[in-house]
Structures are given as C-alpha cells and as structure tokens.
C-alpha cells in the first residue's frame, strides 16, 4: 500500500502529426498501410481475458474499396453475453479495490503506447476500416484517444480530491464508489477515440464493462483491445463482445446487474434503449445510469458583417471533413443575402477543388461513407432535393457505389427554412443553405432555434460584439458546443468538453470530470471522535 497522495502528471494535448510531404511520419504511415492492407486478420471476442471464437463470421472491408478484405470477426450471441456478465462479476472486486493510482496507470500507459508503438497501427486501422484520410485519423484515433487516456486520470484525481468540510470532533469524508453492477458501452463507427473512451472512462472509476463496438468499426476496436491488454488491463475489466444490437444489446439490457449505459450512436437507437430500460426498471438491482450522445443537425449562421473567407473555410471543413459523418458536422447554414452574393461563387469553386477517393491517396480530402446503408440513406436525401420544387442542387449530388461508397460533397439551396434537409439528420456530405434577408436576423435566429429536435453543435460568424452577444443568447439552448467564428467540429479534450442536449443526448460532456461523475456512487462517511454519551439535549435541562 502506498502511503502517499499521488498527483497525476499534468496532461498536455498530444501534438498532431501533419503528414506533410517530406515528413518521416508520412512515409512510415504509408508503409504501415501497405503492410496492413496486405494481410487479413481474424478478430475474436475478448471475454474474461480469453479470446473467444464462434465460427460465425462477418467480413471487414474497406468502404472506399469493397473488393479489399481486411479480415473477418467472430460474432457472438446471448451465450457470450452471459459469459461477459460473469467475467465482470469475477473481476469486479479486485478491480474496484485496486488503488485508483493503479487503475489510472493502466490508461496512462495505454496513452504512451498509442503515442509511440501503436500510433501508425491504429491510424491505419481507422483509415482502412472507416475510410478516414490520414489527418482525420490522426486527430481522432491517435491524438484524441491519447488525450482521453491522459486527461481522464487527471480529472479522476480531482473528483477523488473533492472532500467535505468538518466540525470539531468529527471527520467527514466521501468515498466515490464504482457502480454496483456492470456498465454497457456501445460505441459508433465514426470516431475511434469515442470507441476507446466509452468503455475506459467507467473502467477508470472502478467499473467493469461489456463493450460492443459498431460492426463497421470492429477492425480498429481489435487494436484498441491489444493496446489495453499490453498496458496491463486485468482480465475481465473490459470485455469485447461482437455482433448485432439485437443479439448482444437486448440480452445485456435484460440483465439485473446492468448499472449503466455509455452510448454514442443514433437517436432512434438511444431512445429505444432508454425505453427498453424503462420497461425493465423493476428488474434492475439499481437504477441504471444512462449517458448518451446521439445525433445532431448542426448549424452555421452568419451576420452580414462576417469574414466571408473564414465563413467559406468553416463551411467546407465543417460540412465535408470525414464525409460529414461527424455528429458535429455542419448540416444547415443560414446566410444573409448580402453575404451569399459574395460567398456562393467562392464556396462552389472551393468545393470543386476537393478531391475524392481512396485514403491511400493523401491528396484526397473526401473519402467514402461507411457502408451501403449509409450510402442509400444519404442518396435518398439528395434525390428528394433533386425532385423538390423548393430546393435545388448547387453543386455535387452524384453518388457512386460501384467500387466504394462515394458521395460528392453537395450543397442544396432552399427558400424554405423547414425543408426536409434543413430539419432531418443526414450524416453525410450534404449541406443545405437558406438565404435570409439581412434585416431579419432576429426572426432567423428564432427559426433556427425551433427548427430541429437536436442541440449538439453550432457556429456563428460575426464581427460586431453586440451582434455576437445577441446571437449567442438567442441560441443558448440550441447547442451544447457553441463556436464563434469557427467551424462547429473539432472539440479538443481538455479544451471543449463535448456533448449536447435536447434530442442530441444527455450532455454529460465526454473529456471532462462531469462525465466521470456518472460512473461513481458517493458514500458519505462521518466519523465522530467524541460521540455523545447521553441522549438529553441542553434545552431539556431544568433551570
């Protein structure tokens, strides 16, 4: 036992490799791509520290080249859910009793391993399996996940350090216990960093976790497990179970030991899970904590005095980086008429410059969307706009799934602020623009605020400070992450805690101490050094 009060190293955001021509990191990454794309792998589940195989396979292919097989993975069933629950039970006592410094050390070591030995491996896995270009992979699967694993222990120490006051003869303190059962982590395809953070943040606080990644992101999830195992994560603390939501998720949510859900994904899925838990509420040992970040219909709105060049860059990067498959991606823009007259040509010409194709060609800004279902859904929105009377395609709109799932960066112009693509989440490289009269800013702000069920991210562009203040106040409930003269994407751990409310989630702010509070249950302890020995109070005495 260490008789000390430990201090976690002060975290600093991981430096971003540019992969510019001539950099040794660029050549090393390209070599890793060739090595990994030439060898197929077989991915097992990890339950109780053991590799579990079933022979029921699903394939992993590159979204930008369907002919490239990366490998296959073993799908699980309700039997494996039961195994994972048992593994959590077996590991729980030792893990939660381990000093918090030892738990923190696992993830600090994982961060250093990812920063060095595994950086190229996880970046390439994300590039190939999820069709991210080199820079998008670097800021996600390397830098952001490293930041999560360095900042979360720092925040955990602050949580544990928060103690109550005392009075004479009394010592008050609080214990931040892990939850009684297990936590179910459900992670998306679009951010490898989220896939690594959702199971590890509850584990850091002493919980054991069952982790089900998106089926389209198993390839990168496999390497995250490799990093955690090498970092010293004990068997059974995080159990990787693979398969469909119905076969894996429903049996997990039926278990009385479920104590929490850490989710990122679609709004419909999250609402379905919440309803499932509500219907089962009498069967749980404790009320499950439900933490979720879901969809967005993220906006950019400009004032007539804005910097048009900065606005154009924010639109292009905000709407089309990673093919718009970010829950924070700009999906609707409100532009004053005087600005649109200057912006339209500049925006169209910029989009024409964007190259689209395979991630192995580093000159490509745009790559493929994740799979056939996503391709079909996004195409349906574009086709709807093509046939509408109150909208038109300004640029883009072509879709081709012959080799990979490619959709051109698309701009839809509408004179209807409630047009379908102004209201519904698309999750693809499609931006809809509504042009408003310069003198109708207040009315447009009100329309923007009331248009969408979501409240995740948003951005305003203006120079006048009174205008900035007005816009920020009018949109105070429209987003959990709000940007002034910047794109609405790219939240950095330790700088912009991420999450939204309304239909976008529970706003528990991944990358901050607020999220960690959801994975603990506080016990207040009062120790009386001078306990009373008579029940009578002074007011009861005679004269």
N, C-alpha and C positions, 0 to 999 in steps of 0.2 A: 504494500500500500504506500502510495506517495504522499508524504506529509507536506503538501505544498498547495498553493493556489496558482494554478497554471494560467498562463496567458497565451492565447493563440497568436501565431505570427500575424502581424497586420497585413491584410490582403491587399494586393495591388492587381488591377485588371491585367490579364495576360496580353502581352504585346501581339499585334496582328501581323502575320507574315503577308507581304504584298504579292508574292509570287510574280513579281515583275521580271521581264527578260533579263538574264544575266545573274539573277539571284540563285545561289546554290539550292535554296529551298524549292525552287521551281523544278529544277532538274531531278531532285530527289523525289519529289511528288510524282513527276511523270514516270519515273522508273517504278515507283510503287504501284501506279495504275497498271502498267504493263504486267507486273508480277501478279497482281491480284486478279486481273481480268482473265489471265491465262490458266488459273487453277480454280476449279469448282470445289466448294466445301459442303459438308453435311452438318447441319446445325441441330444439336439435341436440345432438349429442355434441361434446365438445371434445378433439381429439387433436392433439398437437403444436402447439397454439395455434390450430388451424383448426376452424371449425365444420363438422361432418360431418353430412350428411343422407342418409337412405336411402329415404324414401318409405314405409317400413314403420312405420306409426303405431300408437301406443297412446294412449288418451284419459286425461286428468286431470280428475277430477270431485270435487266436494265430498262427503265421506262423509255429511254431515248433510243434503245436498240433492242427490240423484243427478241431478236434472234440470239442475243448474248445471255447465256445461262450462267448465273453466278453460283448457283448451288441449289440445294433443297433443304427443307427443315421438317422436323417431325412434329406433327400436330397431336395435341393432347385431347383429353376427354374429361368427363366428370370424375373418373377414377384418379386422374392426375391432380385434379383439384383437391380431392381428399388427401392425397399424398402431400400436397403443398401445405395444406392446413396443419397436418400432423407435423411436418417439418418446422413450421413456425412455432408450434407448441413446444417441440423438443429444444429449439434454440433460444426461446424467449427468456427463460430465467437467467441463463448465463450472460446473454447479451445485455439485458437491461441492468444487471448487477455490475457489469463491467464499468469501471470509472469512465466518465464521459470523455476524458482526455484520450483514452484508448480507442473509443469509438471514433472520435474526431481524427485521430491519427490515421485511421484506415482511409478516410476520404482525402486528407491532406496528401497522403502518399499517392492515392489514385490521381490526384491533380498533377503531381510531379511526373508520374508515369505517362500521363496523357500529354503533358507538355513536351516530353522528350521521346521516349521509346515508341509510344503508340500514336503519336500525332499524325503521321502520314497514314497509318493503317486506318484510323477511324475517319479521317478526312476522305480517304479514297472510298471506304465503305459507304459513306454518305453520298459521295459524288456518283458512284456507280449504282447504288441501290435506290437512291431517292432523286437522282438526276439534279444534283446541285453543282454549280460551277465551283471552281477552286476557291474563289473568295468567299462565296456564300457558305461553303463547307467550313472554311477556316474560321469564320466568325461564329459559326454555330457549333459544330462538333468538336472543335478544338477550344477556342477562346471562351465561349460562353459556358461550356460544361466545366472547364478548368475553374472559371470564376465561381460557379455554383459550389464546387467542391472546396474552394478556399474561403469563400465568404460565409457559407453556411456554418462551419465550425466557429468562426468569429462571432456570428450572431448568436449561436447556441450559448457561447460563453457569456454573452451579455444577458441572455434570458436567465441562465442559472445564477448570475450575479445579482439579479433583482430580488432584494430581500426586504421584508417589512421592518418597521420601527419597533422599539422595545420600551418597556417601562421598568421601574425599579423592581428587582427580584424576579423578572420574567425575561426569558429569551424566546423571541418569536422568530420563526424561520419557515420557509416553504420549500417543499420538495416538488420538483417538476417530473412527475412520473410519466412513463410512456403509457399509451392506452392499453386497456386490458387484453384485447384480442389481437387480431392481425389487421394490417392495412392492405387494401387492394389498390394497386397503382395501374392505371390504364393510360397508355401513352400513345401519342399520334405519330404520323409518318413524317410530318413536315419539319420537326426540329429534333435532331439527335440530342441536343442539350436538354430539352424537356424530357426526352426518354430517359436520360441519365439522372435528371434531378428528381422526378416524381417518386421513384422508389427509394432514393438515397436520403432525401430530406427527412422522411419519417424514420428511416433506419438510424440516422444520426441521433435522433432523440430517444433511441432505445426500443423502437418498434421492430417487429418482424413483418415482412412484406411478401405478398404474392404479386408479381409483376407480369402483366400481359401487354406486350407492345403491339402496335398495329401490324397486321400481317404483311403490309408493304414495307415495313422497316425492320424486319427480323434480322437482316444481314448486319446492320450496324449494331443492333441490340446484342447480338452474339459477342461482338468485340468489347462492348461495354462490360459484359459479364467477365470476360477474360481479364480486363483491367482490374475490376473489383476483386477477383479471386487472387490476382498477383499482389494486390495491395493489402491482402490479409483479412478480407471479409470472412468471418466464420461461416461454416456450412449452415444453411437453413435460415440465415438472416434475410436474404433476398432470394426468392425462388422464381425462376423464369418459366412461365407456362405459356405455351404457344397454341394458337387455334382461334376459332371464331368467337365472337362475343356471346353467341347463344350457348355454345358448348362449354365455354370457360366462364364467362361473366355471370350468367344466370345462376349456375350452381354455387359460385362463390358468394353471391348476394343472398343466397338462401341459408348460408351458414350462420348459426347463432353467435359464432366467435367474431364475426365481422365488426370491427370497431371504427373503420374509417375508409373513405374512398378518396384517392388523389387522382384527378381526372383532367385530361386535356383532349378535346375532340369536338364532335358536332353537338350542336344544341339539342337536336332531337334525341340523340343517344343519351346525353346527360339527363334530360328531362325524363326519359324512360327509366333510367337507373334510379333517379330520385323517387319516381312513382313506385318502382319495384320495392325499394327500401321502405317507403311509407306503408305499402300494403303488408309488409312483413314486420312492422315495427314492434309488435308484441313478442316476436320470437327472438329478438336480439338480447344478449346479455347486458349490453349498454347501448345508449343511443349512438349510432354511427356518426362520426364527423364526415361531412360531405364538403369537399373542396373541389371546385371545378372551374376551368377556364374553357370557354366554348367559342362561339362564333363572333363575327364582327361585320359591320357594314360601315367601314371606316371612311372618314371624310377628310377632305381638304376644302376650306373655304377661304377665299381671298377678298381683300378690300381693294378699292381702286387705287390706293397709293402704294401697293405692294411692289417688291422687287420681282419683276417678271422672269428674269433669268433664273433666280433662285426658285421661284414657283415651278418653272418648267422642269428643272432638275429634280425637285422633290416629287413631282407627279410621275416622272419616268422611273425613278428609283423606287418610289413608294408603291407604285402600282404593278411594276413588271419584274422587279427582282424576285428570284425564285418563282417566276411564272405566276405571281400573285397568290401563291399558296401559303401565305402567312396570314394568320388570323388578324394581324395588324395592317395588312396591305390596304392601300388606298383603293377604294372601290367606287366612290362617288365624289364629284367635285362641283363646287358652286362658285362660278366665276362671274364677276361683274362684266357688263357688256363692254365697257371701255378697255378692260384688261384682255378680254377674249379677242378683241380686234388685233392686239399685239401678240397674244400667246398662241393663237391657233396655228399659224404657219410654222412658228418656231417648234411647237410641240410635234406637229406632223413630221417635220423634217428630222427632228431628233429620233423619233420612233423609226423612221425609215433607215436610220443608221444602225439600228440594233440587229446584230446577227443572232441567228437561232440555229441550234444543232447540238451535236454530241458534246458531252462535258470534256472529252479528251482534247477538243479544240479550244484552247484558252481564249480565243478571240470571240467566242460566243457569249453574249450577255444573257440570252434566253435559252433554256433547255426544255425538256419535256415535262408535261404534267404527269402525275404519279401513276395512273393506270387507266384502263378502258372506261370504268365507271365515271371517273372524274372527267375524262375526255368527253364522254357522251353528255354529261350534265352541263358542262361549260358550253359545248356546241349548241345545246338546246337553247340556252340564253341568247347566244349570238344569232341563231336562226329566228328566234322570236323578234329580236330587234330588226333584223333584215325585213321582216314582213309587217312591221308595225307602221301605222300612219303618223305616229307622233314621235318617231325617232329615226335616226339614220346612222349608218356606219361611216365614220370619217376616215378611218384607216384600220387595216388589219381585217379580221373576220374570217380568215382562211384557216381550215382545220385539216390535218392530215395524220392519219393513224396507220399508214401503210408500213412504216418502219418503226416509228416510235410515236408517242402521244404528243404531237406538236400542235400548238395553237398559237397563232400570231398575236402579238400584243395588239389589243383592239381598243379603239375609242368609239363610244356611242355618244351621239349628241341628241339631247331630247329637250323639248319645250314643256314637258310635263314633269314637275318635281316629284310626282308619285309614280313615275314609270316603273315597270317591274324591276328593271336592273338598277334603279335608284333605291329600291327598298329591300330586295332579297339578296342574301349572301350568295356569291358566285364561286368564290375560292379558285379563281383563275385569273389570267392576264387580261382582264376586261375592266375598263374604267368608263363610267358614264358621266357626262358633263351636262350640267344645267346652267344656262346663262341667265343671270338676273339683272334687272335694271339697277344701275348704280345707286339710285335713291331709295332702294327697297332692301337695304341691308337688314334692318330690324325684322322685317317680315320674313326674309330668307333665313335668318338665324332661327326664328320660331319654327319655320317649316322643317329645317334640318333637324332640330331637336325632337320633333314629334314624328318624323318620318319612319324611323327604324326602331325595332324592338331591342337593338343592340346598343352597347355603350362601352366599347373597348378602347379604340384609339381615334384620335382626330387631330387635325392641324389647322392653324390659322396663319394667314400671311397678311401682314400689315406693317406700317411704319409708325403711324401716329399712336402714341402711348394711350391716349383716351380711347381710341378705337380698339386697341388690343385689350384693354381692360373691359370694355363693353362686350366684346366678342367672347372673352374668357368667362365672364359672368353668365352671359346668356346660355353658354354651352357647358356650364359647370357640372351638369349631370349626364352629359352626352358621351363622356369617355372617361375611363379610368387612367389612361395615359394621354396627356394633352401636350401638344407641341406647338411652339410659337416660332414661326419662320424656319421650320424644319419638316422633313417628311415624317409620317406617322408610324414609322417602323424603326427597328434597331435599338430597342431598350437594352441597356447595359446593366448587368448585375452590379449592385453596389451604387448605382447612379440613378437608375429609373426603375424602381420596383414595378413589376408588371402584373396587370390584371384589370378586368372591367366588371361592371355590374349590369343591371337590367338583364337582358337575355344573354349577356356575354359571360356570366359566371358569378362566382361568389366574391370576387375582388379580394382574394387573400394574399395577393402580391408575392408571387414567386421571386426569389432573390432578395428576401428581406426577413427580418426577425418575425414579422407578422405571420408569415406562412408557418414558421416553426412552432408558433404557439398553438396551432391547430392539432399538433401531434403529441401534445402533452396534456396531462390531467393533474392539476395542482392539489397538493395536500398541505394545508396549513398546520403547523406544529407549534404549540405553546408549551414551554417548559417552565414550571413555576418552582423557583428555588426556595421560596419561603411560603409554602402553602398555609392557608388559614386552618386553625385547629378548633374553631368554634363557629357554629352556624349563625350566631347572633351578629347583627349589624349595629353600628353605634346608635342609629336613630331609635333602636328598640330599648335602649337603656333608660332607667329612671333618672330623675334629676340628680 
